[in-house]
Amino acid sequence: MKRRIYLQMKSVAEAREAFFSRFDLAGGWEAEEVPTVAARGRVTAAPVMARWSSPASHQAAMDGFAVEAKATFGATPEAPRRLALGKGAFPINTGHLMPPETDAVIMVEQVPDPEADPITVEAPVFPWQHVRRVGEDLVVGEMVLPEGADITPWAQGALLAAGVTRISVRRLPRVIIIPTGSELVPGTDLEQEPAAGRLPEFNSVILSGLVEEAGGVPKVYAIVPDDPAALTQALKKALAAADLVLINAGSSAGTEDYTYQAVAALGEVLVHGVAMMPGKPTVLGVVEGKPVIGNPGYPVSAVLSFEQFAAPLIAGMAGKRISPRPTLEVYPAQNLPSKPGLTEFIRVTLGRVGNKVIATPLPRGAGTITSLVRADGLLAVPALSEGLEEDRLVTAELLVAPEDIEGTLVVLGSHDNTLDLLATLLRRRDPRLRLSSGHVGSLGGLMALRQGRAHLGGSHLFDPESHTYNIPYIKRYLADLPLKLINLAWREQGLMVTPGNPKNIRTIADLTRPEVRFINRQRGAGTRVLLDHLLKVHNLEASAIHGYEREEYTHMAVAVNVHSGTADVGLGILAAARALGLDFIPLTPEQYDLVVPEATFSDPRFQTLLAVIRSPQFREAATALGGYDLKDCGRVIWEQ
């Protein structure tokens, strides 16, 4: 099939205007009647009036004695009034009906002897004191809720108090989700890992949850294969039952992307391609007067596209309003270049360092669903910008509560698998605290500390001249910063290869063989520094290594490349190799340290983290990963 390229891509604002203007959500939306007890979260479709007054009769508001107030006038301890039970005073409990001819309640604790008859009254009460009068809360015929009101638990209580047992509410919009793709495996069939070339279908689960949060009722159709006729038929069927249809995947410009074709065949395509990233391949259309959205297949794109176009529409149908998320002024942890012409949304973790909130970017790929799981906020890069600068304030849209940010420790530097362990154990030790790690390489971590963009850094920089780790680099780049160097672990560095080592890779020299494909770490990473040192020791040229220029930012990313077959070998730690079942050729032990400024070391949050580092639980969990020697774990090995 011929590709359908985005010929007239619209900005986010233009796309929203073109789409939303076709639907009138202000009036005419259907109503339905539901029991009041089941109406929480719904929106009233008309004003609701009280069927009776609340309370319907005068009621005692206190335990004590119902009396006629004027019978107590003038009472003092020296000249008390005495009222006979059943004549001038009537025992009564809170909520009970007031006897005829009474208009006040004397609290039982104000009567010297409540068991006496007559009782003694030593102070007067005024009319209607301690009495709930008829209609004090609501009067019959009074409006309890206006049209368009959210029904909260306390609103339910008020309705029932007013005798309203059934209520007219706006009908919840029905949203049908159609997942597409011949390569997809239903989420119900994932007991075994999918075969090569097959992918688990989970976007429908994400989108269903988002539909419910926006106020709709989701229904997921069976996966539709990459067939234009099948997709068109599925869309036609969905339109008969839905108020809005979401087609997930197939909206891009590939030869098997048929969403545009299906929408165009049955109705009108308003937008194909939005100038946003992720989320560019979005299709917005109208068929039979109903909105149809072609949602991108990558999960991050799917979520961001949903938030921009589907969520406001669903909420509007349900009569709800989507409150804007809170925002915060932050500093990016590093320069974030972006492609001009597209509004880019970057997921970040956030933590306050000194008087600045630092935004550390997460992986920016549209398929990295974990970046949404870990994100504290979103940065929007304007379409006319070439990116964000690390020393310029920008506005972050918060995805977490603001107080979560105050409990976050920011660690930038070299990646290590034990940082994820520490994050888990720290949260377990104190749920108010979090560890946010950004993988910028050991040198990048030192630069972040110098610029005040991190609480601490992770480093394993080998110095060939002194044959020591980290200290020479700290003296060079952080000479004026008082700090402590705390060992986290000694770990084994080596070559990670596919099981069975089919290329028979044994030494660094084997990396230069023409048939061997290598995957490297980024510039500034301690592992990259180690590799360059080993090449120099063995008189090898980096240019002779096929793949030397290919870079990844973590040990696990290197291991995945080897595991997937896109590389034959990578340099990394044993824990990463073991995690993915790779063979490992050990080369050298290395020292992985935490670089901790004095200001951080004295911070109670870090002291809690240090207690976790020194705990038996961390030692046990780190040892289980493999390749770690914890002989110096948690020890201050040097300070300046």
Phi and psi in degrees as a GROMACS rama.xvg file:
@    title "Ramachandran Plot"
@    xaxis  label "Phi"
@    yaxis  label "Psi"
@TYPE xy
-69.0238  137.809  LYS-2
-67.6055  145.2  ARG-3
-106.056  101.228  ARG-4
-88.2461  149.356  ILE-5
-70.6392  104.035  TYR-6
-88.5351  -28.2061  LEU-7
-134.962  64.8557  GLN-8
-65.3675  135.653  MET-9
-107.756  154.705  LYS-10
-67.6496  166.576  SER-11
-59.4258  -45.6389  VAL-12
-63.2225  -43.5435  ALA-13
-64.3283  -40.6023  GLU-14
-65.261  -42.8341  ALA-15
-63.1818  -42.3831  ARG-16
-64.1113  -46.0697  GLU-17
-62.3821  -34.564  ALA-18
-83.3706  -54.6867  PHE-19
-66.5976  -29.2699  PHE-20
-65.7501  -14.5658  SER-21
-85.0427  -5.04473  ARG-22
-129.794  129.066  PHE-23
-95.825  106.255  ASP-24
-100.971  -5.39002  LEU-25
-73.5676  -35.1327  ALA-26
-144.407  163.873  GLY-27
83.9642  -1.69621  GLY-28
-72.2493  140.091  TRP-29
-62.0153  149.314  GLU-30
-115.424  161.596  ALA-31
-147.134  156.479  GLU-32
-102.014  132.239  GLU-33
-133.475  157.965  VAL-34
-63.965  141.554  PRO-35
-57.7729  -37.0008  THR-36
-67.1199  -15.8601  VAL-37
-111.725  15.508  ALA-38
-98.1633  2.70376  ALA-39
-58.8779  134.161  ARG-40
88.1024  -8.66559  GLY-41
-86.6901  176.819  ARG-42
-124.867  131.549  VAL-43
-64.0694  140.13  THR-44
-96.2872  -8.8342  ALA-45
-159.151  161.787  ALA-46
-59.9956  146.743  PRO-47
-114.971  124.219  VAL-48
-106.247  150.082  MET-49
-71.0504  133.128  ALA-50
-81.041  -26.3099  ARG-51
-150.475  169.652  TRP-52
-78.7006  155.553  SER-53
-133.873  117.009  SER-54
-72.5924  159.595  PRO-55
-81.0253  -17.1685  ALA-56
-141.903  163.083  SER-57
-64.4258  132.692  HIS-58
-130.311  149.92  GLN-59
-70.6253  136.56  ALA-60
-100.11  -4.22285  ALA-61
-143.887  159.631  MET-62
-78.1301  137.221  ASP-63
162.424  -131.122  GLY-64
-132.217  125.464  PHE-65
-79.2043  133.53  ALA-66
-143.074  167.068  VAL-67
-87.3646  121.542  GLU-68
-54.0962  -40.2284  ALA-69
-66.0831  -19.3709  LYS-70
-71.4233  -12.4609  ALA-71
-102.765  -6.6047  THR-72
-60.1243  135.915  PHE-73
86.3656  -1.88671  GLY-74
-70.0961  135.302  ALA-75
-139.398  166.047  THR-76
-59.0962  -32.1136  PRO-77
-79.5951  -29.5272  GLU-78
-132.049  71.3033  ALA-79
-72.3295  161.79  PRO-80
-101.32  145.805  ARG-81
-120.475  124.9  ARG-82
-120.677  126.607  LEU-83
-74.0869  139.402  ALA-84
-66.3831  138.046  LEU-85
83.6209  -7.53506  GLY-86
-122.853  -62.5705  LYS-87
-103.399  -16.2089  GLY-88
-140.798  138.746  ALA-89
-129.265  118.045  PHE-90
-56.4699  137.627  PRO-91
-151.383  148.208  ILE-92
-109.919  160.214  ASN-93
-55.5305  129.761  THR-94
93.053  -13.475  GLY-95
-76.6705  155.05  HIS-96
-67.3245  142.79  LEU-97
-75.6063  133.041  MET-98
-63.0945  155.618  PRO-99
-57.3266  148.204  PRO-100
71.9968  4.39526  GLU-101
-106.236  149.013  THR-102
-143.725  16.8597  ASP-103
-157.972  161.902  ALA-104
-126.881  127.369  VAL-105
-89.2196  122.048  ILE-106
-60.5563  138.945  MET-107
-59.2283  -33.2076  VAL-108
-73.2649  -9.21315  GLU-109
-95.8807  1.50761  GLN-110
-101.721  122.941  VAL-111
-56.515  -43.3681  PRO-112
-134.809  92.3939  ASP-113
-64.3186  -18.0275  PRO-114
-87.6927  -7.87594  GLU-115
-77.5309  159.326  ALA-116
-144.539  108.221  ASP-117
-78.5152  163.129  PRO-118
-84.7179  157.478  ILE-119
-103.076  127.251  THR-120
-110.939  117.474  VAL-121
-104.623  -1.85163  GLU-122
-149.402  144.212  ALA-123
-76.3234  156.849  PRO-124
-117.886  153.892  VAL-125
-99.1608  159.597  PHE-126
-56.1161  133.085  PRO-127
71.7633  14.3846  TRP-128
-70.9299  132.469  GLN-129
60.3728  34.6643  HIS-130
-129.62  133.08  VAL-131
-89.7827  113.814  ARG-132
-83.3091  157.547  ARG-133
-52.2768  129.534  VAL-134
72.558  13.712  GLY-135
-56.7975  -37.3623  GLU-136
-94.0788  -53.9594  ASP-137
-140.924  144.42  LEU-138
-110.232  139.616  VAL-139
-48.8338  133.984  VAL-140
86.987  -9.91505  GLY-141
-76.105  146.409  GLU-142
-73.2411  125.811  MET-143
-87.9938  -46.518  VAL-144
-137.522  141.183  LEU-145
-81.5165  171.961  PRO-146
-65.1967  142.597  GLU-147
81.7851  15.146  GLY-148
-91.3941  139.797  ALA-149
-71.9298  134.804  ASP-150
-92.6936  106.508  ILE-151
-94.3239  169.851  THR-152
-57.924  -38.3186  PRO-153
-73.349  -28.7261  TRP-154
-66.635  -38.936  ALA-155
-58.1854  -43.1692  GLN-156
-61.9031  -43.4191  GLY-157
-63.6743  -39.6913  ALA-158
-62.7845  -45.7463  LEU-159
-66.8428  -36.5216  LEU-160
-61.9888  -29.7942  ALA-161
-91.2375  7.37393  ALA-162
82.6647  11.545  GLY-163
-90.3478  104.31  VAL-164
-98.1077  -17.8962  THR-165
-134.791  149.11  ARG-166
-143.447  145.239  ILE-167
-87.2285  122.773  SER-168
-128.436  161.188  VAL-169
-68.3941  134.19  ARG-170
-65.7502  137.432  ARG-171
-70.5407  132.986  LEU-172
-65.4999  137.834  PRO-173
-91.0848  123.222  ARG-174
-118.559  118.907  VAL-175
-100.881  129.824  ILE-176
-107.61  125.41  ILE-177
-114.028  102.247  ILE-178
-76.8868  139.901  PRO-179
-128.384  151.938  THR-180
135.88  119.197  GLY-181
-65.9225  -18.3153  SER-182
-87.2858  -4.99314  GLU-183
-83.1765  145.784  LEU-184
-115.471  127.556  VAL-185
-58.4748  148.705  PRO-186
-61.2737  -21.591  GLY-187
-78.0198  -8.2835  THR-188
-115.411  35.9684  ASP-189
-110.573  27.5206  LEU-190
-65.4842  -32.3303  GLU-191
-113.016  151.467  GLN-192
-62.6622  133.172  GLU-193
-58.0629  150.261  PRO-194
-64.7943  162.928  ALA-195
-55.1567  133.801  ALA-196
89.0216  -7.39974  GLY-197
-105.577  148.213  ARG-198
-128.787  142.682  LEU-199
-69.3272  138.855  PRO-200
-94.7585  108.833  GLU-201
-127.192  -8.67331  PHE-202
-60.1175  -34.1773  ASN-203
-64.6142  -31.7586  SER-204
-67.879  -44.6043  VAL-205
-60.9425  -49.0003  ILE-206
-65.8308  -35.6788  LEU-207
-60.6826  -44.7038  SER-208
-63.2206  -40.2706  GLY-209
-67.2747  -36.1558  LEU-210
-61.635  -45.9905  VAL-211
-62.8413  -42.186  GLU-212
-62.714  -33.0729  GLU-213
-78.8347  -15.578  ALA-214
114.226  12.8808  GLY-215
-108.163  174.788  GLY-216
-113.893  109.669  VAL-217
-85.9211  150.387  PRO-218
-140.708  129.605  LYS-219
-103.361  126.015  VAL-220
-81.7239  164.915  TYR-221
-63.5633  152.822  ALA-222
-59.6519  131.003  ILE-223
-98.9322  127.225  VAL-224
-68.284  170.927  PRO-225
-75.2449  78.6192  ASP-226
-144.286  118.167  ASP-227
-60.1095  -39.0525  PRO-228
-66.5476  -41.7762  ALA-229
-64.6043  -40.1852  ALA-230
-69.2883  -41.2329  LEU-231
-61.6872  -41.5699  THR-232
-65.7279  -41.3594  GLN-233
-63.839  -39.9271  ALA-234
-64.7542  -42.73  LEU-235
-60.9749  -42.1307  LYS-236
-64.3405  -43.3978  LYS-237
-64.1317  -38.5139  ALA-238
-62.1432  -27.7128  LEU-239
-71.0745  -20.341  ALA-240
-119.559  -9.66827  ALA-241
-113.192  157.56  ALA-242
-93.7155  -22.0947  ASP-243
-151.41  139.602  LEU-244
-117.535  129.787  VAL-245
-110.51  115.777  LEU-246
-99.3953  117.322  ILE-247
-98.4152  124.361  ASN-248
79.0962  166.761  ALA-249
79.3201  13.2836  GLY-250
-100.707  -1.80847  SER-251
-85.5166  -152.67  SER-252
-113.79  21.2588  ALA-253
-76.7416  167.981  GLY-254
-71.7467  -14.9941  THR-255
-117.333  26.0688  GLU-256
-100.205  107.179  ASP-257
-111.436  4.76159  TYR-258
-61.4532  -46.8663  THR-259
-54.9489  -46.0241  TYR-260
-61.7818  -42.3544  GLN-261
-66.7837  -44.0058  ALA-262
-65.8408  -43.5588  VAL-263
-64.9155  -33.295  ALA-264
-68.1173  -31.5049  ALA-265
-105.048  -17.3805  LEU-266
-159.909  -133.995  GLY-267
-127.389  130.08  GLU-268
-89.9994  119.429  VAL-269
-90.0042  -37.3163  LEU-270
-141.929  134.55  VAL-271
-134.619  97.127  HIS-272
106.86  118.132  GLY-273
-118.01  138.091  VAL-274
-77.0407  65.2018  ALA-275
-140.635  154.414  MET-276
-146.926  123.239  MET-277
-71.7041  162.168  PRO-278
115.909  5.61479  GLY-279
-56.8542  -45.3584  LYS-280
-80.2064  64.2487  PRO-281
-105.013  135.866  THR-282
-111.033  129.016  VAL-283
-121.879  124.563  LEU-284
-146.072  174.586  GLY-285
-134.935  128.797  VAL-286
-133.117  126.157  VAL-287
55.2328  34.2025  GLU-288
77.518  5.11311  GLY-289
-112.172  145.307  LYS-290
-74.3024  138.111  PRO-291
-128.187  127.485  VAL-292
-118.939  123.956  ILE-293
-90.0187  106.84  GLY-294
-93.2136  134.498  ASN-295
-59.4376  156.534  PRO-296
-81.9454  -32.4605  GLY-297
-65.1645  136.295  TYR-298
-61.0751  -41.9249  PRO-299
-65.9233  -40.9649  VAL-300
-60.7705  -42.1701  SER-301
-60.8025  -44.3944  ALA-302
-66.945  -47.3974  VAL-303
-67.2988  -37.8463  LEU-304
-64.2974  -41.6853  SER-305
-59.5415  -45.7497  PHE-306
-63.1891  -33.9384  GLU-307
-78.6189  -34.9469  GLN-308
-120.859  -46.3363  PHE-309
-76.6355  -46.617  ALA-310
-58.0935  -48.9069  ALA-311
-61.6099  -35.4924  PRO-312
-70.3772  -44.1634  LEU-313
-63.2962  -45.2123  ILE-314
-61.348  -41.1199  ALA-315
-62.3248  -41.0807  GLY-316
-61.7495  -38.6415  MET-317
-81.3076  -3.014  ALA-318
80.187  14.2469  GLY-319
-98.4307  166.194  LYS-320
-121.925  130.75  ARG-321
-87.9181  112.443  ILE-322
-72.2506  136.859  SER-323
-63.7245  145.167  PRO-324
-69.3316  151.883  ARG-325
-65.6055  156.755  PRO-326
-124.764  165.73  THR-327
-152.149  142.078  LEU-328
-81.7309  127.429  GLU-329
-136.866  166.568  VAL-330
-114.945  125.124  TYR-331
-60.379  141.866  PRO-332
-71.182  -17.4351  ALA-333
-156.695  166.784  GLN-334
-63.1507  138.887  ASN-335
-125.165  84.7566  LEU-336
-65.2865  148.952  PRO-337
-145.031  155.069  SER-338
-77.6761  120.481  LYS-339
-61.0874  150.463  PRO-340
96.4699  -12.2587  GLY-341
-126.175  135.71  LEU-342
-78.2404  115.475  THR-343
-103.925  135.738  GLU-344
-106.757  117.969  PHE-345
-108.949  126.551  ILE-346
-82.0892  136.989  ARG-347
-139.025  154.997  VAL-348
-97.8794  154.619  THR-349
-129.868  142.294  LEU-350
-159  143.403  GLY-351
-87.0208  123.101  ARG-352
-118.693  109.921  VAL-353
65.5817  -126.696  GLY-354
-100.672  14.2448  ASN-355
-116.722  144.181  LYS-356
-97.6366  120.64  VAL-357
-98.069  130.762  ILE-358
-104.564  111.195  ALA-359
-97.4496  120.056  THR-360
-69.5433  143.438  PRO-361
-95.8973  169.106  LEU-362
-51.7116  135.871  PRO-363
-94.7663  -0.619411  ARG-364
-64.1088  144.094  GLY-365
-68.8381  -15.5162  ALA-366
-98.4634  0.24246  GLY-367
-89.1621  83.3901  THR-368
-62.4488  -29.1144  ILE-369
-65.508  -21.2513  THR-370
-66.3518  -28.2521  SER-371
-76.8313  -35.2918  LEU-372
-63.6986  -40.5426  VAL-373
-89.277  -11.5246  ARG-374
-70.9979  138.92  ALA-375
-98.6817  -20.8285  ASP-376
-163.586  172.651  GLY-377
-123.229  135.688  LEU-378
-106.433  132.985  LEU-379
-103.876  121.253  ALA-380
-94.3006  115.17  VAL-381
-58.3821  151.186  PRO-382
-60.84  -30.0328  ALA-383
-89.9042  4.97986  LEU-384
-100.483  154.882  SER-385
-98.1182  8.99596  GLU-386
138.961  -174.191  GLY-387
-115.385  145.028  LEU-388
-102.313  146.265  GLU-389
-65.8585  -22.7192  GLU-390
-106.258  15.6819  ASP-391
-115.086  130.423  ARG-392
-62.833  136.038  LEU-393
-135.326  165.072  VAL-394
-97.4052  127.563  THR-395
-105.464  137.836  ALA-396
-88.1384  122.711  GLU-397
-81.6164  134.981  LEU-398
-106.26  -4.64839  LEU-399
-129.104  169.556  VAL-400
-67.5286  141.553  ALA-401
-54.6136  -33.7838  PRO-402
-67.7784  -23.1322  GLU-403
-62.5296  -32.966  ASP-404
-67.9935  -35.1625  ILE-405
-68.2742  -20.5947  GLU-406
-97.5205  13.1626  GLY-407
-98.2432  130.69  THR-408
-97.8095  128.514  LEU-409
-100.292  118.91  VAL-410
-117.088  121.105  VAL-411
-117.452  143.075  LEU-412
149.113  -144.406  GLY-413
-75.0799  146.423  SER-414
-78.3617  141.67  HIS-415
-149.485  140.6  ASP-416
-61.196  -27.0471  ASN-417
-70.6425  -15.843  THR-418
-64.4559  -35.8804  LEU-419
-67.2026  -36.3204  ASP-420
-62.5211  -45.4274  LEU-421
-61.4694  -39.96  LEU-422
-60.5377  -42.2392  ALA-423
-67.5774  -47.3212  THR-424
-69.2928  -32.4736  LEU-425
-65.8029  -44.5128  LEU-426
-63.8057  -35.0177  ARG-427
-69.1493  -37.7609  ARG-428
-68.9323  -42.1285  ARG-429
-146.937  104.332  ASP-430
-59.6811  -13.9131  PRO-431
-80.4798  -12.6833  ARG-432
-107.509  147.931  LEU-433
-140.634  154.112  ARG-434
-116.239  118.494  LEU-435
-107.87  116.766  SER-436
-112.316  133.062  SER-437
-117.529  133.909  GLY-438
-98.1646  91.6349  HIS-439
-115.992  8.77263  VAL-440
86.3923  157.38  GLY-441
-59.814  -46.7183  SER-442
-64.678  -38.8598  LEU-443
-60.9418  -35.7744  GLY-444
-65.9275  -41.387  GLY-445
-64.1066  -40.0653  LEU-446
-64.9981  -37.5196  MET-447
-64.0264  -38.9294  ALA-448
-66.3763  -40.4208  LEU-449
-63.4233  -33.0865  ARG-450
-95.4655  5.52678  GLN-451
70.0066  32.979  GLY-452
-106.624  6.94792  ARG-453
-151.091  154.676  ALA-454
-78.7418  -36.5808  HIS-455
-155.005  165.76  LEU-456
-127.194  155.035  GLY-457
-109.047  127.391  GLY-458
-144.684  143.014  SER-459
-144.816  55.8455  HIS-460
-85.8945  117.406  LEU-461
-87.7597  132.155  PHE-462
-104.126  109.793  ASP-463
-61.7138  -30.5742  PRO-464
-72.6672  -44.2409  GLU-465
-97.7286  -9.29384  SER-466
55.3813  38.2382  HIS-467
-124.965  171.134  THR-468
-111.146  139.65  TYR-469
70.4187  -45.5464  ASN-470
-58.9545  -46.5359  ILE-471
-59.2893  -36.3964  PRO-472
-71.6451  -38.2887  TYR-473
-62.7264  -43.4198  ILE-474
-62.9868  -31.4147  LYS-475
-77.8253  -42.6162  ARG-476
-104.724  -20.9727  TYR-477
-128.638  38.5367  LEU-478
-60.6472  -30.3144  ALA-479
-98.8556  7.69191  ASP-480
-105.02  113.87  LEU-481
-63.9435  128.919  PRO-482
-157.931  169.451  LEU-483
-122.991  143.157  LYS-484
-105.249  116.78  LEU-485
-116.537  124.431  ILE-486
-73.0163  133.667  ASN-487
-96.8249  -43.7769  LEU-488
-170.49  156.004  ALA-489
-94.5367  137.638  TRP-490
-136.829  158.443  ARG-491
-93.6811  121.387  GLU-492
-99.3453  141.909  GLN-493
-169.659  -170.113  GLY-494
-94.0286  125.375  LEU-495
-95.9966  126.338  MET-496
-133.954  163.198  VAL-497
-66.1138  152.125  THR-498
-53.1488  134.149  PRO-499
87.5155  -11.0881  GLY-500
48.2238  61.7645  ASN-501
-62.3185  -25.0701  PRO-502
-88.1626  2.38513  LYS-503
52.5058  51.7043  ASN-504
-87.0266  125.652  ILE-505
-126.666  -31.6019  ARG-506
-135.296  171.319  THR-507
-59.155  -35.7581  ILE-508
-60.9278  -28.3338  ALA-509
-66.0446  -18.9914  ASP-510
-66.3159  -21.2865  LEU-511
-88.4478  -2.4545  THR-512
-66.8768  137.312  ARG-513
-62.352  -27.2586  PRO-514
-85.8544  -4.5989  GLU-515
-93.6984  126.921  VAL-516
-102.394  126.261  ARG-517
-109.23  153.227  PHE-518
-126.361  128.988  ILE-519
-107.549  169.296  ASN-520
-95.6361  164.443  ARG-521
-72.6108  159.888  GLN-522
-58.2276  139.683  ARG-523
90.1341  -12.0866  GLY-524
-75.2406  143.629  ALA-525
-59.612  -35.4293  GLY-526
-66.2922  -36.672  THR-527
-66.1182  -41.0287  ARG-528
-61.7123  -42.1376  VAL-529
-63.2  -43.9553  LEU-530
-59.5541  -46.763  LEU-531
-62.7897  -35.3407  ASP-532
-65.3085  -44.7888  HIS-533
-65.0981  -36.7622  LEU-534
-63.2427  -41.0627  LEU-535
-66.3938  -41.7907  LYS-536
-60.2389  -38.1221  VAL-537
-96.4863  11.2438  HIS-538
55.5026  46.1824  ASN-539
-111.754  147.966  LEU-540
-98.4636  133.846  GLU-541
-60.6311  -33.6407  ALA-542
-64.4318  -17.4705  SER-543
-82.2032  -8.07684  ALA-544
-95.0867  119.634  ILE-545
-74.6667  106.786  HIS-546
111.372  1.36637  GLY-547
-56.1597  -33.5284  TYR-548
-82.0887  -10.2298  GLU-549
-79.912  123.435  ARG-550
-121.009  143.42  GLU-551
-130.13  162.885  GLU-552
-104.597  -4.39858  TYR-553
-141.896  160.143  THR-554
-62.7785  -38.0964  HIS-555
-66.6034  -36.1739  MET-556
-65.4871  -38.7777  ALA-557
-62.9738  -45.0632  VAL-558
-62.1263  -38.1192  ALA-559
-64.3768  -38.8168  VAL-560
-60.1941  -41.6351  ASN-561
-68.9015  -43.6468  VAL-562
-61.9212  -38.2413  HIS-563
-82.3747  -11.2997  SER-564
91.8117  4.39577  GLY-565
-80.2791  -9.34061  THR-566
-145.147  154.822  ALA-567
-91.9329  -25.6622  ASP-568
-157.652  149.762  VAL-569
-149.175  154.658  GLY-570
-92.7419  129.341  LEU-571
-171.365  -168.005  GLY-572
-95.9626  155.948  ILE-573
-59.6264  -37.8432  LEU-574
-59.1232  -39.2539  ALA-575
-68.8259  -41.9176  ALA-576
-61.9442  -45.6051  ALA-577
-64.8435  -35.9527  ARG-578
-61.472  -30.0688  ALA-579
-110.874  12.2771  LEU-580
70.2074  30.9484  GLY-581
-91.5669  156.441  LEU-582
-78.5069  157.087  ASP-583
-140.225  128.761  PHE-584
-108.657  105.334  ILE-585
-66.5947  142.225  PRO-586
-118.326  -48.0636  LEU-587
-162.593  144.477  THR-588
-76.6519  151.33  PRO-589
-141.073  160.219  GLU-590
-100.966  120.541  GLN-591
-109.18  117.772  TYR-592
-120.706  158.938  ASP-593
-103.034  126.942  LEU-594
-96.2348  113.841  VAL-595
-122.972  107.611  VAL-596
-59.6978  152.868  PRO-597
-58.4339  -36.7717  GLU-598
-61.858  -36.1781  ALA-599
-74.0704  -41.826  THR-600
-58.2141  -36.1921  PHE-601
-83.7752  -5.89279  SER-602
-72.4855  129.171  ASP-603
-56.4493  -30.0422  PRO-604
-64.0283  -43.0014  ARG-605
-69.4785  -35.5638  PHE-606
-61.4208  -34.8577  GLN-607
-66.5184  -41.6198  THR-608
-62.6914  -41.1234  LEU-609
-63.3487  -37.4016  LEU-610
-63.2575  -36.6114  ALA-611
-66.2956  -44.2124  VAL-612
-58.2376  -38.2507  ILE-613
-87.5822  4.64955  ARG-614
-83.6022  152.249  SER-615
-60.45  -31.667  PRO-616
-63.652  -41.2424  GLN-617
-68.4863  -43.185  PHE-618
-58.0931  -44.5158  ARG-619
-64.7233  -44.8576  GLU-620
-68.441  -40.0944  ALA-621
-67.5818  -40.1679  ALA-622
-61.7516  -36.549  THR-623
-66.6586  -23.775  ALA-624
-68.7945  -30.6437  LEU-625
92.6303  142.15  GLY-626
85.7424  9.1229  GLY-627
-113.857  135.419  TYR-628
-113.275  116.809  ASP-629
-103.815  28.9268  LEU-630
-61.4636  -31.5372  LYS-631
-111.104  12.373  ASP-632
-57.3333  124.842  CYS-633
83.3386  0.96328  GLY-634
-90.2087  135.958  ARG-635
-76.133  110.242  VAL-636
-98.2111  -11.2471  ILE-637
-170.167  150.675  TRP-638
-150.386  155.348  GLU-639
